[in-house]
Amino acid sequence: MTMEYKDYYAVLGVEKSATEEEIKLAFRKLARKYHPDLNKDEGAEAKFKEIGEANDVLSDPEKRAAYDQLGQGYQPGQDFRPPPDWPNRAEGFDFTGRPGADGAQQQDFSEFFEDLFGRAQRQQQGPRQQPNFNAKGQDSHARIVIDLNDTFNGAKRTITLKVPELSADGHMVLKNRTLDVTIPKGVREGQSIRLKKQGGPGYGKGEAGDLYLEISFKPHKYYHTEGNDLYLDLPVTPWEAALGGKIETSTPAGPVSLNIPANSKQGGKLRLKGRGIPAKTPGDLYVVLQITLPPADSPKAKELYQTIAKELDFNPRAQMAAQL
């Protein structure tokens, strides 16, 4: 679905190189100007919400880093669609969901914002600013992309997270943080792996928060998953589909022997129970038949196709004429 690109820097009236302090000052100034309690002009409330949304992104180093990466080359109001691999391209960014500058709380977000960041849980700063207050640090969230085989066998991976930090002059810089992660067998796409005490630092004597790594699978030419079920797009020849018979194929769980029914159609499904994602209740493997024609790229191949055309009385469009 296409939507308009939002230039959050333009909304706050700051340059893309603006420091955290410059963003904070711009937000405060505009928030006072358009606050619904102070400004009764038509459109003031909508402008106030837009300012709050821009501040939510630009005052959060993680969101700002991801927004800057995605928005390269876009102009305000230009038709925009997040790339299909946006979750993968956002891999490694740590969306902690901390409140914006001054603890601003903004609940009604635009479709543009929701498509990129979702509804993050936000917490009031409140007592954490007290000098003797002890509290657990914020939980952090990031995405990692794994191979499909990792969920069938389990794996150990070394990942690098991009952690935004503020430099001495107030500008945001990205630093790499390396972690060793154990991928459990049977993890599903969309699930999160919890790494205890790897999130935000604690306050006072409080322990660090946890890090949640949301799992995405690398796109695969033949496989995709739906929950615990695995789908395999299996190429078969026209004669295998027409005549049926046994064929062998490999799967992430190992090789299998399939019985192809005679006169199988394109897109026909074969279900192999328990051959999907391993779990307490394993998913199923659905083999989706993809009838693949051999190319007529040699004299012999052309001759065979011509023989089929002469010998078989077959017209796939015969019934269409009666319905037109």
PyMOL commands that set and color helices and strands:
alter all, ss='L'
color gray80, all
select helices_A, chain A and resi 8-12+20-34+44-58+61-70+86-89+101-103+111-117+126-129+148-153+238-243+299-311+318-323
alter helices_A, ss='H'
color red, helices_A
select strands_A, chain A and resi 3-4+79-80+140-146+155-166+172-183+192-195+211-217+223-226+229-236+245-249+256-260+269-272+285-291
alter strands_A, ss='S'
color yellow, strands_A
deselect
rebuild
show_as cartoon
